[in-house]
Amino acid sequence: MEIQHVEMRGAPYEMGLQHGDQCTARIHDVVEHSGRYRAASEGAQAAIQSIQATLEAEHAPLLEEMRGIAAGAELPFEDILHLNTVFDAKGDVSTLAPRCTAIGLPQTPDGPLVAKTDDVGLDERAYEVCFRVVPDRGWGFICYAFAGSVWNQGGINGAGLAVAMTGLQPAGEPYLGGVPSLIFLRQLLVQCDTVDEALTYVHRHPLRIYGCSITLADPNDDQVTVVEDYPALRASRTSRARPTVHTNHPIWPETLALAPNQRWQELYSDSEFAENSQSRFENARRLVGQIPHTIEGLKELLGNHAERGAICQHGQADLHTSVAMIMVPRRRAMIAAEGYGCDPYVEYTL
């Protein structure tokens, strides 16, 4: 597997054009893949229009960037809008949001560290792209996301703010005026300098349907903060000594108390996916107590192939790791295995 690298700079539409032009073939593949979801949902079009209205009001530059992507890839704008909103546009919640493992180490010789895997279907691994972005307004950043998207599945910006997400199942009341989680996470890198600013942003912009966990760190101290973010509730914890671990289920009393989405429960609560999330959580929590709290220790953890709860996934629950990343805020660095977590690592700096 070879991850494509895309460099973008300038105004939103210009960045989108560069993205679309460099990734045309991949974007066409992703659009075709996401189109399968559109056909399966009667309410998807109305939901997409609702999300578009929210973005017009709160995040208009992202829509301009999507228009640029569409033009560069020679596709209708509606295809790119659908791709970017597909998870939250599905009224029946019959698709799984991204599956990942996130780790935070508050105190290491290199300062706080944030690490994560991105776990997807085997056919989706080819869609992963490394974006190096210099916008005309806001912070430059490095992140990983799908071709054709304005998402952020994990990244670091020029201020040293590190952001790693994991997808959480829908729970509690949805907020139909909210922002899809993956789009929202991109904005943290552009607009926020510090964890405190990111937390303010999180509370100001509720999500729509899916939840997510967000592991955050910046260069200003040795702590790691994790937010379990749902449309109805945002709960956070800050750790100054103990490692943090998140997979794809809530772990705190406030979020566990939210009523699970009934449709999600019917489809997935007893599934191999749910067991996979729990076993990865238990294994990662065990491993962080054993590895050195260093960059090399995190590489060992991200490449773990335990029989139960492997962090580096090679088909467990039909999941495959497409990128493993370690963010080093004090160095403004991204260290990544662009493929499985057991692959060689490369380092990029801002």
LINTA-V959411 format. One record per backbone hydrogen bond with DSSP energy under -1.0 kcal/mol. CO is the residue of the C=O (numbers start at 1). NH is the residue of the N-H. If there is no record, write none. Layout:
BEGIN
co: {CO | CO}
nh: {NH | NH}
END
This chain:
BEGIN
co: {4 | 6 | 8 | 10 | 11 | 12 | 13 | 14 | 15 | 16 | 17 | 18 | 19 | 23 | 24 | 25 | 26 | 27 | 28 | 29 | 30 | 31 | 33 | 34 | 35 | 38 | 43 | 44 | 45 | 46 | 47 | 48 | 49 | 50 | 51 | 52 | 53 | 54 | 55 | 59 | 60 | 61 | 62 | 63 | 64 | 65 | 66 | 67 | 68 | 69 | 70 | 76 | 77 | 78 | 79 | 80 | 81 | 82 | 85 | 90 | 99 | 101 | 102 | 103 | 104 | 105 | 108 | 113 | 114 | 115 | 116 | 118 | 119 | 120 | 121 | 124 | 125 | 127 | 129 | 130 | 131 | 132 | 133 | 134 | 140 | 141 | 142 | 143 | 144 | 145 | 146 | 153 | 154 | 155 | 156 | 157 | 161 | 162 | 163 | 164 | 166 | 168 | 170 | 175 | 180 | 181 | 183 | 186 | 187 | 188 | 190 | 194 | 195 | 196 | 197 | 198 | 199 | 200 | 201 | 206 | 208 | 211 | 212 | 213 | 214 | 215 | 216 | 217 | 224 | 225 | 226 | 227 | 228 | 229 | 233 | 235 | 237 | 239 | 244 | 246 | 252 | 253 | 255 | 259 | 261 | 262 | 263 | 264 | 265 | 268 | 271 | 272 | 273 | 274 | 275 | 276 | 277 | 278 | 279 | 280 | 281 | 282 | 283 | 284 | 287 | 287 | 292 | 294 | 295 | 296 | 297 | 298 | 299 | 301 | 304 | 313 | 315 | 316 | 319 | 320 | 323 | 324 | 325 | 326 | 327 | 328 | 328 | 332 | 333 | 334 | 335 | 336 | 337 | 337 | 340 | 346 | 348}
nh: {130 | 132 | 134 | 136 | 15 | 16 | 17 | 18 | 19 | 20 | 21 | 22 | 23 | 27 | 28 | 29 | 30 | 31 | 32 | 33 | 34 | 35 | 36 | 38 | 39 | 41 | 47 | 48 | 49 | 50 | 51 | 52 | 53 | 54 | 55 | 56 | 57 | 58 | 59 | 62 | 64 | 65 | 66 | 67 | 68 | 69 | 70 | 71 | 72 | 73 | 75 | 80 | 81 | 82 | 83 | 84 | 85 | 86 | 89 | 93 | 119 | 117 | 246 | 115 | 244 | 113 | 111 | 105 | 327 | 103 | 325 | 322 | 99 | 320 | 124 | 127 | 128 | 147 | 145 | 6 | 143 | 8 | 141 | 10 | 158 | 133 | 156 | 131 | 153 | 129 | 149 | 165 | 144 | 163 | 142 | 160 | 157 | 217 | 155 | 215 | 213 | 211 | 261 | 178 | 184 | 185 | 187 | 190 | 191 | 192 | 139 | 198 | 199 | 200 | 201 | 202 | 203 | 204 | 205 | 179 | 175 | 168 | 229 | 166 | 227 | 164 | 225 | 162 | 239 | 216 | 237 | 214 | 235 | 212 | 230 | 228 | 226 | 224 | 104 | 102 | 256 | 257 | 258 | 172 | 265 | 266 | 267 | 268 | 269 | 271 | 275 | 276 | 277 | 278 | 279 | 280 | 281 | 282 | 283 | 284 | 285 | 286 | 287 | 288 | 290 | 291 | 294 | 298 | 299 | 300 | 301 | 302 | 303 | 304 | 312 | 321 | 318 | 319 | 315 | 120 | 118 | 337 | 116 | 335 | 114 | 331 | 333 | 350 | 328 | 348 | 326 | 346 | 324 | 339 | 343 | 336 | 334}
END
